[in-house]
Amino acid sequence: MNIIISMISGVILWTFMEYAMHNWNGHKMKGKTLFSKEHLAHHVNPYYFSPNWLKVLMSIPPLVGLGYVSSWLFGTANGVSLTIGFLIGYVGYEVMHYRMHIYPPKNFYSRWARKHHFYHHYEDPNNNHGISTPFWDLIFRTRKKPGLIRIPKHRAMTWMVNPKTGDILDEHKEDYRFRERIKKNT
């Protein structure tokens, strides 16, 4: 196996791990694992991200295991390259996920990625588990095309809200609306 192909394979393998961890561990475990607890805390508060030291600590065993198994299967150079590709995919995902929540979209892809991800956060947590790609959502039939995303006002990203009026900024109104609270008649 070529070293470049091994590295690209590692990035692709990461996208599967991203989907698997998000769906089967993050949601289906319903807070029974540390990862699931951290993930569900992020759903409650979209500005909460697990501390970096915890992410590093939790990533060491799978990276060591992947490096060992892939080196045994494909040789040391290819195994290390695959593991490096996996790590690159993971770091890229972490940066991308953080930026989705903190910064406004800059291009077509970043706009699409935010809508795909925020549909998961605010409309249906059972769908759109892929953050960097919808590929595994398509394979496992968990992709839903987001329309207008309805967000509770208290959980809206600051980049989408006009600080003077408290309304969704005009440039984001095509994609997002505040969810209306239902008033009870008593």
N, C-alpha and C positions, 0 to 999 in steps of 0.2 A: 504494500500500500504506500502510496506517495505521501510525503509529510504534509503537503498542502491539502491534499484530499482528506487526510486524517484530521487536520485542524478544522476544515469546513464541516466534516462529519461530527466533530465535537460540538460545534455551534448548533448544528441541527439537533443533535442529541439533547443539548440544553433546552431547545424549544419544547421538546417532549417533556422533559423534567419540569419545566415551568408550568406547563398545562397540568401534569400529573400532581405536582405539589399543590397547585392552586385549587384544583377541583377535588381530588380524592383526599388530600390531607387537610388543606385549608378549610374546606366546607363540609365534606362528608364526615369528617371526624368530630365535628360539632364541639370544638374546644377541648377534646380529650388528649391532644398532644400539644407540646409547647408551640410548634409551628402554627397549629390551628388556633390556639389562643391568641397568638400575636397577630395572625391574619384577621381574625374576627375583630380584634381591637382596632385594626386599621379600617375595617368597614364601619365601625361606630364613629371613629374620628378619622376622616380622610387625611389629616395632617400627621397622624401617628405612624411612624415607621419604626420597626424594631431597631434597637441600637446596633451600630456597626460591629461592635465587639461580639454581640450575640450571633450576628449573621456569619462572621468569620468562624466562630466556634462551631456553629452548626454545619458549616460547609466543609470543614476539614475531613471528617470521616468519609463522606461520599467522594470527595476529590481523591483522597488516598486510595480508597477502594477502586475507583474508576481507573486511576493511574496504574495500580497493580494488575487488575484484570485485563485492561486493554494492552498493557505491555506484554503480558503473558500470551495474549491472543495474537497480537499483531507485531510484536517486537518492541524493543525499548523506544526507539526513535518515534515510531508511529504511535505507540501508546502514550508517550509524553506529549506528542503533538495533539492527539485527540483530547487529552486532559486539558491542555492549554486552551484549545478551541472551546471546550466546555466552560472553562473559567472565563474566557473572553465573553462568551454568550451570557453568562451569569452577571458579570460586572456591567455589561451593556444593558441588560434587563433592569438591574438595580438603578442605574443612572436614568434610564428612560422612564421607569415607573415613577421615580421621584419627580422628574421634570414634568410629567403629565399633571401631577397634582399642584405643583408650585408655579409653573410658568405657562403662559398662553401658547396656543399652537402657532407655529411659524410657517408651515407649508401644508400641502394636501395630506401627506402621510401623518404628520403629527395631529392634524385635525381629525382624521379618520381614527387614529389610534385612541385618542381621548374619548371620542364618541363610543367606540367599541368597548373601551374599558369602563367608562362611566355608565353605560347601559347596565353593565354587570353590577356596579356599585349601587345604582339608584333605581333601577327598574326590575332587574331579575338576576339575583345572585346565582341562579342555577345555570346560567348561560354566559358565553363570552369569557371563558377562563384564560384564553391566550392573551398575553399583553403585547408581546412583540410581533406576533403573527396570528392570524385566524386559522392557520393550517390544521391544527389538531382539533379545534372547534368544528371545523368542517368534517374531519374524519370521524369524530365521536358524536356528531350531530347536536352540538351544543352552541352553534353559532346562530345568533339572531341579529338581523339587520336592525340597527337602532334608528328610530325615527327621532322625534323630538324627545329629549331627555328631560324628565321632570325631577327637579332637585329640591329637597327641603331647603328653605332659605338659610337656615342656620348651619347647613353643611355644604354650602356652595363654595367653590374655590374663589379666593380673593381676586384672581386674574379675570374672572368672568363678571365681576360685580362693579358697577359704577360706585365709587366711594362717596360721591356727593348725594346721589339719589337712592342708593341701595337696590337699584334695579339691575337686571342683566344688561350688560353693555350691548349696544346695537350690533356690534360685529359678531356676537355670539347668540343673538336671538333666534337665528335660524336653527340652531342646534339645541338650545337649552331654554327651559322655562322653570320658574319656581312652582313647586307643587303647592296647590291650594289646600289649606287646612279646612276640614269640614267642621262647620259650626253646629253644635247641638242646640236644638230648641228646647228650652226648659221652662 
